[in-house]
Amino acid sequence: MFGKRDSVIPVVVANHWHTVRRSAGTPMTDVWSVERKLRPRRWNSTSIDHSDVVIVGGGPAGLALATALGTSKPVQEALKITLVEAGDLSKIRAWSQPDGYSNRVSSITNASKGFLEDIGAWPLVEESRTCPIEDMQVWDGISDARITFSASDALFQRNLGGQLSQMTENLNLQRALLHKLSRTPAVELVDQVKVQSITQDLENGGWPLVHLSNGRTIRARLLVGADGFNSPVRSYAGIKSYGWAYNTHAVVATLNHAPRSALEPPNTTAYQRFLPTGPIAFLPLSETASSMVWSTKPYLASALKALDPAVLAHMINVAFRLPEVSLRYLYDRMLEAQKAGGVISLDALRDEIAFREKSHSIDSRSAYSSLAITSETSQGIPPDDADSVPPLVTSIQPGTIASFPLRYSHAEAYIGEGAGARTALVGDAAHTTHPLAGQGLNAGLGDVESLAKCIEDAVLKGGDIGSYTSLAPYPRDRYFENHKLLAAVDKLHKLYSITAEPVVWARSVGVEVLNELDTVKAAMMMTAGSHRIRRTGRENQQVGLEMAAKGVEVFASGINTARTIGEGALGLLGSVLSQVAKRASAPGSSPRQS
């Protein structure tokens, strides 16, 4: 790469430039080893320190990147990695919650889990606090059109390893990553310290200078922003982010419920119902606990949070069971009570629910009756529809009810140029999305895996890890993949917000047709990361491509058959969906609400 003659390599140590003569054929890792020996043993807050990679942000993405780099043998021998976090990481490292579960959870796909296993973090996750997702049920809150995914199906079982994903608390994952990093000397953790500012060192190659609140300044060969939506690193790099805030807040809580009986399937099914005001999701954590994410309008989110927990538990139950028209009626009663300066009482709500269930002819012995059972374990033979809805919530874990606004955002670039060079963005610093697909953290871990590989490749090739050339494969690998995910989730959110009858009919027909096509559903789950395709696994890649191709073939065949039998019904479906997509993406458009 440098020719046959000796090369003189400039290196930065503390506040000084040094030169190291590199003979022809000498690996760059040897040069950086010399540089590390020249560094002072103790940090001096009055001077400028040097770190090859500075990661800002100690969330799951930042910790995963530090772990991936720190456990890579070529990287740990050549580079110094520093992670800066404003919070107290010792609290996360010592985190324990024996009497309940945190309300911030994530569905870890098989692809993400495989990456975490590769870097040695997953074995340190407390397995008893995780729960496999073996089945998934998603349905329309207006038409009840439903699509189901099951890891036990033949096509899924061959490729998914018995589960679609695995639920865990974010703190459980962060603690595991911190425990792994405690055994990784190549990574320096700097916590309880904020980034005050980031400037460019114009005198020494224009590298980023990270000024910390403790008076310390670190010069970075590569500065990585894992610092969330309001990313200081993105601001320093001059990378713009486009997007919008949804008129939606997510209400989260940890739910308690009775265990499934011996005649029912275990609590390993994730449920999601798309209501016009936003989807509500039920995500299992154990036999008797699950997590809820209810995305809804801000005024409804505020009213739900203000309810007594016992009343909120009933509202959650009916949100999965009652027809949408009755849900709207209950929303009105809830808002009327709030407007009058109070909240709806438990007795008043139960009376309303009983009347509504009776008016809809819901059998009191059906799983769709939210007043049918108590907190005690059900006895006898369960109803036929027991697995169509989640277990009835009996109480809510204290202190877990919270809400936060949702937004769509995507950075225009993942790596900086010009004055913002030697920077890269991962996770929420690069993109945020609606949680309805549960892919936010998985997308961030995909970024981390790709960026870590770029850095490792640069080290092995003797390249400059902060140069645009070395970093360019990262956005090529991740930008379009993330864009497809974000766009699909955004369109799905907008599509299910529309209540016009032709649109409801069209999307319902589409879902019902799709539910009959197992190959397409399997391809969808593989695309979503439930199947892990390694870059080096040509056989697995071929399986994935064959399944996806077969799925498209069957899907096209099914559409042609349905068009013939239904006299063009699905042709109209395609036209309607096309118009919906155009309408949803048009500037200033807003879905019609009932």
N, C-alpha and C positions, 0 to 999 in steps of 0.2 A: 504493500500500500504506500510505503514511503520511499520505495526504490532500494538500491543496494548500498547507498552511502549511509553514513551515520547521520542521525537527526538530532537536533537540539530541541527539546520539548520544554516549553514554559509551564511552570506549575505555580499555583498560589498557595502559600502557607501563611496562616494568620493574615498579617497586613503586608506581606512581602512577596514579590515574585522571585522564583528560583528557576534555574535551568538545570535539566538533567540530560546528559548525553545518552542517546539511545542508539545502540549498535544495530546494524541491519539484522533483521530476523528476531530482535528482542521483543517479546510480547508487551503490549501497552500496560498490561496488568503489573509487570515488573516495575515500570516507570512510576505508576501510582503507588506501588508499595514503598518506593523510595520517598515519595511525597508524604506518605503517612508517617514514616519514621522521622521526617523533619518537623512534624507538627508538635506544638507544645503539649505536654501531658495534662496541664491544667488550663481550664478556660479563664480568660482574663476579660472581665466585663468592660474594661476601658479600651480594649483593642478590638479589631475585627477578626472574628473567628471564621474558619472555613469549613464547609460541609459540602460534599459532592451533591447530595440530594437533600433538600429541605422540604418536608411535607407539612403543610399547615392544615390542621384539623385532625382531631382524635376520635372521629366517629368510626363506624364499621369500615367505610371505604379507606380512610386514611390509615387506620391500624392494619388493614389487610394488605395495603401496598407496602407499608414498612415491614410487615412480616414476610411478604413475598420476596422483597429485596434482601432482607436480612438472612433469609434461609437459602438464598442462592449462593452456591459456593464461589462462582466467579465474581459475583458482586461483592460479597462480604470480604473477599481477599483484596479487592481493589478500591472500594468506595467507603466513604463515611456517610451514614444516613442519620438525619436528625428529624424528629417529629415534634412539632410545636402545637400545644393544645391549651386553650384558655381555662378549661375546667380542671377539676381534681381527679386525675386518673386513678389515684389510690382508692378512691371510693368505689370506682367501678371494679377495680382489681379485687376488692374485699366484698363485693356485692353479694348479698344473700337475702332471699325472700321466701322463707320456708312456709309461710302461711298463705301464700297467694301468688299471683302472677302480675308482672308488669303489663301496662296497657299499650306498650309499644312493641309490637311483634312483627315478624316478617315470615313470609313463605319462601323458604330456601329451595330453589330448584335443584334437580340432580346435577346440573352443570355447575352451579355455584358450590354445591356441597363437594363435588369432586375437586374443584380448585382449592377449597379450604382444606380438604384432606391432603392435597399435594404439598401445601405449605406447612402442614403439621398443626393446624389450628383446630380442625374439627374433632380430633380425638380428645381435646381438652374442653369441648363443649359438654355441659352436664346433660347427658342423654336423657335422664329422667324428666327433664324440663322441656323436652321436645316431643312432638307428636307427628306421626306420619299422616299425610293426606293421601288416602287411597282412592277416594271418589270425590267428584265435584258435581254439583247440580246448580244450574243457572236458569232462571226463568223470567219471563215477562210479567211485570206486575199488573198489566191490564188484560192481556189475552191468556196468560198462563202457559204460553208456548215454552217448552223446556228443552234444554240440551244437557246431556249427562256425559261425564267422563269417568271411566273406571280403570284403574291400573290392572284389574283382574281380567279385563277383556284380552282376548288372544293377541291382537295386534299390539296392545299396550304392554302386555306382560313380557313379550319378547324383547322390548327395548327400554322399558322404564324401571326395571328392577323392583317391581312390586309396589311402587308408590309414585305419585305425581310430584310431590314435593314434601318438605318437612317444615313444620311450624316451630319457631323458637322465638324467645324474647331477644330483642336487640342487645340487651345488657348481658344476656348469657353468651352471645357471640362475642361481644366486645371484651368481656372478662377472659374468654378463652384466648383471644388474640393477644391480650396483655400478658397473660401467663406464658404464652409462647415467646413473646418479645423479651420477657425477663431472662430467658435463656439464650438470647441473641445479642452478643456483645457488639455486633456491627451497627446496632441502632441505638441512638441516644434519644431518650424521651425527655422532653422539656414541657412540664405541665404547670398549670396555675400561672401562666404567663401569656399575655396578650400580644398580638402583633400591633405595634403602634403605627408603623408605616413601612412602606417598601419603596426603596429608591434604586436608581441605577448607578453602579460604580463606573463612572465614565473614565476614570483614570486607569482602570484595570479590566479592559475588555468588555465593559458594559454589563457585567454580571449583576444579578439582583442582590441588593443588600436588604436583609430583613432586620428591622429595628424592633426589639422587644421591650416590653414594659419594665423588665428588670435591668435595663440599661445595656444589655448585651446586643451586639450586632453580628449577624451571620451572613457571610457571602456564600451564595449558592451557585454551584455549577448548573444545577437544574432545580427550579422551584415548582413544586406541585401544589395546586389548590384542591384540597379535599375539604374545603371550609364552607360548604353549604351554599344556599341560594344567593345570599348577600356576600359573595366571595371577594375579599380584599385582593386575592391573587388575580382574579379575573379583572378587577378594576385596574390593578397595576399593569396588567398585560394589554389593557386597552381593547379587550375583546367584548363586543356588544352581545347582549342576550335579547332575543325576541320572545314574545309570548303574551299571555294575558292571565288575569285572575279570573277564576271561575266564580260565578255567583253561587258558591257552594262552600259549606264548611263540613268537615268530617268530625262526627262525634264518636269517640272511642270509649270503651269500657271493658272490664273483665267480668264475665258472666259466670254465675254458679247455676248448676242444674243437676237433676238426678242422673245417676248412671243409667246407661242402657240396660234393659233386662237381658236375661240369658237367651231370649228368643229374638232379640233385635241385633242388628249389626253394631260393631263398636263405634265409638265416637271418633271416627276418622274421615268423616265426610264434611267437606266445605260447602256451604250453601250461600247463594247470592241471588237476591231478588231485585230486579230493575224496576224501581218505582219512578213515576214521572218527575218527582222531586229529587231523585238520585238513588243509587243502589245501596242496599243494606247487605252486609256480609257477616256470616257466622263462621268463625275459624277455630277449630278444635285445638285445645292445648293439653287436655288430659281427659280422663273418663268423666270428670265432674266439673270441668272448667273449660270455657271457650272465650275467645276474644271477638268483640264486635267492632265493625267500622261502618257507621251509618252516614253516608254522604247525603246532605240535604241542604235546603235553602237556609241562609244565615238566621232568619227570624225563627224558623222551626228548630234549628240547632240550639238557639238561645233558650227557647221554650222547653225543649227536651232536657237540657242541662239543669234547668230550674226545678224540674219535677222531683218529688220525693223518689228515692231509688226504687221503692216498691212499685210506685206508679210507672216509672220508666221501664221496669222489668215487664209490666203488662203491655206497654206500648211496643216494646221490642217483639214480644210474642205475636201481637196482632199484625205487626208490620210484615211478618212472614206468612200470615194466614188469611186475614180478611181481604175481601175484594177492595179494589182501589177506591171505589166510591165511598165505602164506609170509612176507610182510612182518612179520606178528606174530611168527612164529617167529624171524626174524632180530633183531627187537627184543629178544626174550627172551635170545638168545645174547649180544647186546651188553650187556644189563643184568647178566647173570650174570657176565660178565668184569669189569664195573665193580665189582660187589659183591665180587668176589674180590680187588679192589685193583689191577686192571689194565685193559687194553682189548683188544678182540678184534683179533687180528693180521690182516694182509692175506691171508696164505695161508689161514688158517682161514675167513675170510669168503668168499674165492673158491671154496673147496671147497664151502661151504654153498650158495652161489649156483648152482654147477654142478649140484649134486644137485637143488636145487629146480627149476631150469629143465628138467632131464631128467624129473622127476616130473610136470611140467605139460606135457610134450611140446612145449616151445618149441624150434623149429628153430634150430640154431646159426647159420644163415644169415639168420634173421629179424631185423628191427630190434628185436624184443622180447628178443633175447639181449643181455645186458649184457656178455658176455665175448667177443663175436664179433670185434671189431676192436681195433686198437691206436690210438695217438695219431696215426699217419700217415694221410694222406688215403686214403679208400677208393678202390679202383680197380674198374673194370668196371661192370656194370649194377646199380643199387641194388635192394634187395628191394621188392616191391610195397607193403609197409607202411612204407616209409622215412619218409613224412611224418606218420605216426600218432603218433610219439613224438619228443621232442627229440633232438638229437645226443648221442652218448655223451660224458660229461664225462671228460676225460683228466687234469686237474689242477685245483687250486684256487689262485687268486692269493693269495700269502702276505699275512697280516695282514688279510684281509677277512672271516674267520669271526667272527660276532658274534650276539648274541641280545638280545631285549628283550620285556617283557611286553606283552600286548594288552588293550585295554579299550574299552568302549562308554561314551561320556559325551555329554551334551547339556545345554547351559546352558538354564535356564528362560526366559531373555530374552537378546537380543543388544544391547540398549541399557539403560543405567541410568536410574533414576528417584530422586526424593527426594534423600537425602544422597549417593547414587551417581550423580547426574545428570551429563550431559556426558561420558558414557563409551560406548564401543562395543567389541564383541568380534568378531574375525575368526579364521578358521582353527581350529587346535587349541585355542585359548582358548575357543572356542564349542562345538566338537564334535570327538570322536575316534571312529574306527570301525575295524573289522577290515579288514586290508589285502587281503582276498580279491578285492574288486572293483577295487582300485587307484584309488580315487576320493578319497582323503584330501586330497591337494594340490589336485586339481581343484575340490573343494568349497570349499577355502580361497580359491582364485583367483576362484571365483564370488562369494564374499563380498566380496572386495576390489573387484571390478568394480562390484558393486552399491553398496557404500558410497562409493566414489569418485564415482559418478554422483550420489548424494544430496548429497554435499558440493559438487560442482560446481553442481548445480541450486540449492542454497541460496545460493551466491555470486551466480549469475546473477539470482536473484530478490531479492537484497538481504536475505536472511534471516540468522538467527543459526545458524551451522553446528553449534553444540553443543546447540541446543534439541531437545526431544523431537519437536516438530512437524516440524523439518527432517529428523530422523533416522528418523522413523516408517516411511517407505517401504522402508528397508533390511530390517528384520525381516519386513515384509509380503512382500517379494520373496524372501527367502532361508529363513526359518525352516521353512516347511512343505516346501519342496523338500529341504532337508537332512534333515528328519525322515523323509520318505519313503525317502530313500537309506539312512539309518542303520538304519531299521526293516527294510527289505528285506534288507540285508546281514546283520543280526543273525539274522533268521529263516532265511536261507539257511545260515548257519553252523550253527545248531542243527539244521536239517532234515538236513543231511549228516553230523551227528554220530551220528545214530540208525542202528542196525544191524538193527532188527527187520525181518523179511522182508516183511511187508505194506507197511511204509513204504518200504523199498528198491524194492519192485515198483512202488508208486504213483508215486514220484518218477521212476523210470526210464521208465515209460510216458509220463509228462508230458514229460520231456526229449525222448524220441524223437518224440512228436507235434509238439512245438514245433520240433524241428530240420527238419521238413518244411514249415514255414510261413515262407517267406522274408520276407513282408511284416511279420509280427510281429517277426522277428529284426531287420529294418531299423528298425522303430519302437523296439525296445529300444535299439539302438545310438544312435539319435538322442536318446532320452531320457537316455542315459548321457553325452551330450555329444560323441559322435563327429561329430555334425552340428551346425554352428553356426547358431543362429537369433538374428539380431540384433533388438533391439527395434524398429529402424527398418525392418527388411526384411519388409514385409507379404507379399511373394511367397514368401519362404522360410518364413515362419510358416505360410502356407496349405498349402505342400507338406508340412510336418511334420504338420499337423493331418489332412490328407487321408490320408497314409500311416498314421498311427496309427489313424484311423477304419477304414481298409480292413483293417488288421491285426486289429483287434478283430472285424470282420465275418467274416473268413476263419477266425479262431480259433474263434469261436462255431459257424460252419458245420462246421468240422472236428470239434469236440466232439460235435455232434449226430450226424454221420455215424458217428463211432467208437462212440458209445453204441449206435446201432442195430445196427451190425455186430458189435460186441463184447458185445452183450446187457448193456449197462449197465456195462461195465468202467470207463469214464471217469467214470460217475456215482459209483462207489465211490471212484475216485481223488480226486474233489472232496471226498467225505466224509472220507476218510482224511487228506487234506492239511489240511482244516479242523480235525480233531481234533489233528493234529500241531502246527498253529499255536497252538491253545488250550493244548496241553500245554507247548509251548516257552515261551509267554508267562506261564504260571501261576507265581506266586511259589513259590520254593523248588524248582522243577522241575529235574531234571537228566537229560540224555539217557542212555539205556541204552547202555553200552559193552560190547563183546565182550571 
